[in-house]
Amino acid sequence: MDLLNEKALYKIVNDLSWEFFHKPFIHQVKFNSRLRTTGGRYLPHKKTIELNPKYYMEADENEFIGIIKHELCHYHLHIEGKGYKHGDADFKFLLKKTGSPRYCKPLPSNQLMYKHEYKCKKCGFIYRRIRKVNTKKYGCGKCHGKLAYQEKVEVHA
């Protein structure tokens, strides 16, 4: 799937703005490939919405539309001089009213579940960790048994 050009992206955002907020989106929207941990962001000083292109490429259409609606909540509340930040009551109310998500789901490509697996020699409980554990220093949290390193694995969600 190819990335949208700015004109096509603007049309999608403006159409969603009319559909859910009954107001036009008159400022700039663009993809920002430097975004890593978020689906998008609203920059109040520029009145610009930046969207993570990975969510357009990898996530389903509903997730991407949800991100746009979330950022439009920030945008329209800021333009109206109301509370547009995550903790503000106006923002929370508008999210519910428009059916926008509070947070976006993590991307499958960014979601590394674990690399290392340890098994307790006494009770058999399995520990999965991203970082290595010093088995000489740490033991099982359930029965205080010794931990044995199983294997190095990479599992993505």
C-alpha positions as CSV (number, residue, x, y, z in Angstrom):
1,M,0.0,0.0,0.0
2,D,1.4,3.4,-1.0
3,L,1.3,6.4,1.2
4,L,-1.3,9.0,0.4
5,N,-0.1,12.4,-0.9
6,E,-0.9,15.5,1.2
7,K,-3.9,16.4,-0.9
8,A,-5.6,13.0,-0.5
9,L,-4.7,12.9,3.2
10,Y,-6.2,16.4,3.7
11,K,-9.4,15.3,2.0
12,I,-9.8,12.3,4.3
13,V,-9.2,14.5,7.4
14,N,-11.5,17.2,6.2
15,D,-14.3,14.7,5.3
16,L,-14.0,13.1,8.8
17,S,-14.1,16.6,10.4
18,W,-17.3,17.4,8.6
19,E,-18.8,14.0,9.3
20,F,-18.1,13.9,13.1
21,F,-17.6,17.5,14.1
22,H,-19.7,19.4,11.5
23,K,-16.9,21.8,11.0
24,P,-14.1,22.2,8.4
25,F,-10.5,21.4,9.0
26,I,-8.7,24.4,7.5
27,H,-5.1,23.8,8.5
28,Q,-2.3,21.4,7.6
29,V,-2.1,17.6,8.0
30,K,0.9,15.5,7.1
31,F,2.7,12.3,7.7
32,N,5.7,12.3,10.1
33,S,7.8,9.2,9.9
34,R,9.8,10.2,13.0
35,L,6.8,9.4,15.2
36,R,7.6,6.1,17.0
37,T,5.3,5.6,20.0
38,T,2.2,7.4,18.9
39,G,-0.3,7.3,16.0
40,G,-0.4,11.0,15.6
41,R,0.0,14.4,17.3
42,Y,-1.6,17.8,17.2
43,L,0.8,20.8,17.3
44,P,-1.2,23.8,18.7
45,H,1.3,26.5,17.8
46,K,1.2,25.5,14.1
47,K,-2.4,24.1,14.2
48,T,-1.0,21.1,12.4
49,I,-1.9,17.4,12.7
50,E,0.9,15.0,12.1
51,L,0.2,11.3,11.6
52,N,2.4,8.2,11.9
53,P,2.6,6.6,8.4
54,K,3.1,3.2,9.9
55,Y,-0.5,3.2,11.2
56,Y,-1.7,3.9,7.7
57,M,0.4,1.1,6.2
58,E,0.1,-1.6,8.9
59,A,-3.1,-1.0,11.0
60,D,-6.6,-1.5,9.8
61,E,-8.6,1.4,8.4
62,N,-10.7,1.8,11.5
63,E,-7.6,2.3,13.7
64,F,-6.3,5.0,11.4
65,I,-9.6,6.8,11.2
66,G,-9.8,6.6,15.1
67,I,-6.4,8.3,15.3
68,I,-7.5,11.1,12.9
69,K,-10.7,11.6,15.0
70,H,-8.6,11.8,18.2
71,E,-6.3,14.4,16.7
72,L,-9.4,16.3,15.4
73,C,-10.7,16.5,18.9
74,H,-7.5,18.2,20.0
75,Y,-7.7,20.5,17.0
76,H,-11.4,21.7,17.2
77,L,-11.2,22.2,21.0
78,H,-8.0,24.3,20.7
79,I,-9.6,26.4,17.9
80,E,-12.6,27.0,20.1
81,G,-10.5,27.9,23.1
82,K,-11.7,25.0,25.2
83,G,-9.6,22.4,27.1
84,Y,-7.9,20.3,24.4
85,K,-5.4,18.4,26.5
86,H,-5.8,14.7,27.5
87,G,-6.8,15.4,31.1
88,D,-9.4,18.1,30.3
89,A,-13.1,17.3,30.7
90,D,-14.0,19.0,27.4
91,F,-11.5,16.7,25.6
92,K,-12.8,13.5,27.3
93,F,-16.4,14.5,26.6
94,L,-15.7,15.1,22.9
95,L,-13.9,11.8,22.6
96,K,-16.9,10.0,23.8
97,K,-19.3,12.0,21.7
98,T,-17.4,11.3,18.5
99,G,-16.5,7.7,19.3
100,S,-12.8,8.5,19.2
101,P,-10.3,6.3,21.0
102,R,-8.3,7.6,23.9
103,Y,-5.2,5.7,22.9
104,C,-4.1,3.9,19.7
105,K,-3.3,0.3,19.7
106,P,0.4,-0.7,19.5
107,L,1.6,-1.6,16.1
108,P,2.4,-5.3,15.6
109,S,5.8,-4.5,14.0
110,N,6.8,-2.5,17.2
111,Q,5.5,-5.0,19.7
112,L,8.3,-7.3,20.8
113,M,6.8,-9.5,23.4
114,Y,9.9,-11.2,24.8
115,K,13.4,-12.4,24.0
116,H,14.4,-14.6,26.9
117,E,12.6,-17.4,28.7
118,Y,13.3,-18.8,32.2
119,K,11.7,-21.8,33.9
120,C,11.7,-22.4,37.7
121,K,13.4,-25.7,38.5
122,K,11.2,-26.2,41.5
123,C,7.6,-25.2,40.5
124,G,8.0,-25.0,36.7
125,F,6.7,-21.5,36.4
126,I,7.8,-19.8,33.1
127,Y,9.1,-16.3,33.1
128,R,9.3,-14.4,29.8
129,R,11.5,-11.3,29.7
130,I,12.8,-8.8,27.2
131,R,16.0,-8.3,29.1
132,K,18.3,-11.1,30.5
133,V,18.0,-12.0,34.2
134,N,20.9,-12.8,36.4
135,T,20.0,-16.3,37.6
136,K,22.7,-16.3,40.2
137,K,21.2,-13.2,41.8
138,Y,17.4,-13.7,41.2
139,G,15.2,-16.6,41.8
140,C,11.5,-17.6,41.4
141,G,9.1,-15.1,42.9
142,K,6.6,-17.8,43.7
143,C,8.5,-20.5,45.4
144,H,12.1,-19.1,45.6
145,G,13.5,-21.9,43.4
146,K,16.4,-21.6,41.0
147,L,15.7,-20.3,37.5
148,A,17.0,-22.1,34.4
149,Y,17.5,-20.3,31.1
150,Q,15.3,-22.0,28.5
151,E,16.2,-20.5,25.1
152,K,16.6,-17.2,23.3
153,V,13.4,-16.5,21.3
154,E,11.9,-13.5,19.6
155,V,8.2,-13.5,19.6
156,H,6.2,-10.7,18.0
157,A,2.5,-10.2,18.7
